[in-house]
Amino acid sequence: MNARTETAVIQTALQHASDHHLSNAHLDALEEETIFILREVAAAFERPTLLFSGGKDSLVMLKCAEKAFGAGRIPYPLLMIDTGHNFPEVTDFRDLRAKELGAELIVRSVEDSMARGTVRLAHPGESRNVHQSVTLLEAIEEFRFDALIGGARRDEEKARAKERIFSHRDSFGQWQPKAQRPELWTLFNTRLQPGEHFRVFPISNWTELDVWQYIARENIALPSIYYTHQRDVVDRRGLLVPVTELTPPRDGESVQVRDVRFRTVGDITCTCPVESLAATADDIVIETLAAEVSERGATRMDDKTSDASMEKRKKDGYF
């Protein structure tokens, strides 16, 4: 299905959406599980942190944390690894939301790692996204974090599906898929050796559709780029690449103005929008029902290198 055909299917679905009701009763169970895991982390670890990018998944987690502990009472800081190439709408919203909740926000930058010489780009135009792993591991060492709560979901990408909810990392920050611990009857083995830590994924059992249904139900505010807006883009190998100073058009490419939104947000150099007229969370729920490609598959240039690209990065310490 090409982009034009998919857009027509989605628009037809939107026209008929008012005639149908999509149940969201299952969200109560997902929310309850997430709140339980967030509280379990607070009880089991000495120095946990919640990875907070200002994106939709981390905002859903933050909403659940607010329900679990109360505004101004979240018992762990928020941590953001900034590439320096993030969308300003997202970082501004990140700062605003942390201030509203009275939460401590820690920001560590890939640019600082570059200044220290721990990150070296192959060329000036290389995406910094993959190098976040180095800055993250440096932040873990700096603050001695023993648990990092992330917003990854199993439906995002093949490597994500191999994760446990409590995903063990060795003393080098590396992930070994075959060394993960069983999680029977919601019992989590949280024992650690010195230098080790866990990555914890409270919304691991959610899907992209669940996230958008929850955002609609809870009326969660999001950065504006998640909803339809007009943007200059170029069509590059089936992806709508945003035209920015970091991602200029190449020779021979034609710049077009399209109605788009972002399904996921990350580094500008590797994140693409999709064509969309969805202006509300309810509209996006209908679009998500019609989508045939995962959000990362439809929007991330850095996942196009190989089927194993995400797994390799995770083994090196990536989120």
N, C-alpha and C positions, 0 to 999 in steps of 0.2 A: 504494500500500500504506500503510494507516494504521499508527500506532504499535503498536496492539494486535496487528494481524495480523503485523507485522514481528517483534514479540517472540515470537509463537507459532512463526514460522518458525525463528527463531534457537534457541529452546528445543528444537525438534525436531532441528535440526542438532547441538546439543550432546549430545542423547541418543544419536545415532548416531555421534558423533565417534570413539568408541573402536574402531569397526569399520573405520576408514580410517586411512591414513598419508599425510600431506602432506609431500612431499619438500621439503627445504630445502638441497639441494646447491648451488643457485644462490647461496646466501648467501656462499659462499667467494669467488666472483668479485666480488660487490658489496663485500665487506669489503676485498678486495685493491685494488680501484679506489679506495675511500675512503682507505685507508692511503697509497696512492701520491699522491693529491691533497694530503693533509695534509702529507706530506713535501715535496712540490713547493712548497707555500706557504712552508714553513720555509726552503727553499733559495733561493727567488726573491725574497722580500720582506724588507725590513729591520725593519719594525714591524707584524707581523701580530697579530691577536687572534682568539679564538674566541668567538662570541656564545653565551652559556650562560644559559638561563633556568631550568634545572631540569626542563624538559619532556622527554618521551620521545625526541624527535628529537635534541635536544642531548645527552642522556645516551648515545644510541647513538654519536654523533660522539665524545664523550669517551671511550667505551670503545675505539673505533678509535684515538684519539690515544694512549691508554694502551698499546695494542698496538704502535703505530708508534714510540713514543719511550721507553716505560716510565714507571711511576709515579714522580712527583717529577721527571720530566725533560721534561715538555711544554714546548717552547721558546717558547711565547707565552702571554700572560695570558688569562684568561677575562673577558668583558665582559657585564654585565647592565644593560639599561635598564629601570629599575623605575618603573612608573606610580604606585606607592603604593597601588594597588588590586589587587595580586596575591593569589592564594590563599596563606595562610600556610603550608599544608602544602608548597607548592612552593618558596617562598623558604627555608624551614627546610631542606628537602632539598638545595637548591642549595648552601647554606653548608656542610652536612655533607659533601657529595660533593667539593667543592673542597678542604676541609680534609683529607679522606682521601687525596686524590691529591697533596697538597702543592703545589697550583697557586695562582698569584696570581689573586685575584678582584677585579675592579674593578666597582663598582656606581655608576651615575649615575642620578639621579632626575629624573623629569618635574616633581616638586614644586620642585626647585632651579631648573629652567628657569622655572617660574611665578614664583618669588621674584625672578628676574632680569628678568622681564618679557618674555622671549623666547617664552613660551607664555602665551596668554590664552584662557581658556575662554569660550565663548559664553554659558554659564550654568553654575551650580555643579554641576548634574547631568550635564553633558556627559561622555561617555567620554573618557578621556585616551589611549586606545589609539593613535589617529591621531597624537597629538602626540609620540609617541615618536621620530618622525623628527627633530624639532628637537633633542631631547636627544642622540640618536645622532650627528647631525652636529656638535654641540658637543663630544662626546667624541672624535670623529675629529680635530677641530681641536686639542683639548687635548693629545692623546697623539700626534698626527701619524701615526695608523694608515694604512698603505698597503694593507692587505688585511684584510677582515673575513670570517671563516668562519662561514657560517650553515647552519641545518638545513632549509632549504626543500626541498620535493620537487615534482616536476613534476605529480604527480597531485592535489595539494592544491586547485588553483584555476587558472582559465584563464590568468591573467597569469603564474603561476609557470612554466607550460609554455613561455613565450617566453624564459626565461632561458638563458644559457650557463652552463656550470660555473664558468668565470671570467668574471664579469659586470662589465663596465667601468662606472665612474661618473665623470662629469666633475668639474671643479673646484668645482661647486656641489652635488656629491653626487647629481646627478640621473641617472636611468636612461633611456636612449634605446633602445628596442627595435630600431630600424632601424640603429643604429650599433654593434651587438654584433659581436665578432670571430669569424671561423670557428675551429672546433676540430677540424681534420682529423687523423686518426691519433694522437689524444691528444697533440697538440702545442698548447701554450698560449702565446699572445702576451701576455706580462706587462709590456710596456713601458708606462711611465707618464710623463705630463707633470707638472710641479710642481702639487701640490694635488689631483691625481686619485687615485683608489683603486679597488680591486676588491672586489666581494662574491664570495666563493667558496662553492660549494655542493657539498660532497663526496658527499652522499647524494641528489643530484639524480635519479639513476636508480633510486632505491629507491621502493617504494610503501608505503602504510600497512601492507599485509599483510606485506611484507618486514621492516619495522621490528619488528612484533610477533613474527614468526618468529625474528628475531635476538635480541630481548629474551628470548624463551623459551629459545632455544638457549644463550645466554651467561649466562642467569640474572641479568639486569641488574635491580638494585633500582630501584623507581620511587616517586614520591610516592603515598600511599595513595589519593588521589582518582581515580586511573586505574582502580581496581577497584571492584566493586560496594559500595555503601553506601547507607544511607537518608538522604534529604535532603528538606527542604521545598521544593516547587517550585510554580510556576503554569504552566499551559498557555497560551502566548501565541503566536498565529499559527503553531501547529505546533511551537514550540520550548518546551522545559521550562526555564523561567527560574528559577535558584536564588533562593530568598528570603533576602536578606541586608539589612544596613543600607543598602547601596548600591543594591540592587535590590529594594525593597519591593513587595508586591502592590499593584496599582492597584484603584481602586474597582470593585466588581463581580466581581473575580477571586477564585476559590476556591483556597485553599492546600491542596495534597495532599502526603502523604508517599509518595514513590516509591523503589523500588530503582533506583539510577542509577549511572553512572560517567561520567567525562569522557574523550572521545576525543582532545581537544586542550585545553591549558590556556593561558589568557592573562588579560587584564584581567577582573576579576569582572563589570564592567558590560557585557561583550559576549560572554562565554563561557557556553555552556549544556551541561549533561550530556545523556546519552541514557539511556533506560530499559534496564537491563541487570542480569543476575544473574551476570555473568562475574567470577569471583573469582581467576582465574589468567591468565597470559599465554597459555597454551594455549587456555583458554576464549575469550579475545578473538580469537585467530586464527580460530576457527570463526565467531564473530560477524562478523568482518570479511569473511569469505568470503560471508556472506549479505547484507551491507549493500549497498544500492542508491544511497546518497547519500554523497558525499565527506565527510570529517570536518569540513571548514570549512562545507560546505553544510548539514550537519546540526546544527551547534553554534554558529556564529558569527553574532551579531546584526548586527555591523558590516559583514558582507559581503552583507546583504540590501538595502542601499540601492540598488544598481544593479549590472548585470553588469560595469561597468567600474571599480567602486570600488577594488578592489585594484590594478589597473593605474595608476590615478591616484595612489594613495598611493606606489607604488613609484617613479613618476617624480619624486615629491617627496622621495625619500630613504628611504622605508620599507624594512624588512628584505626 
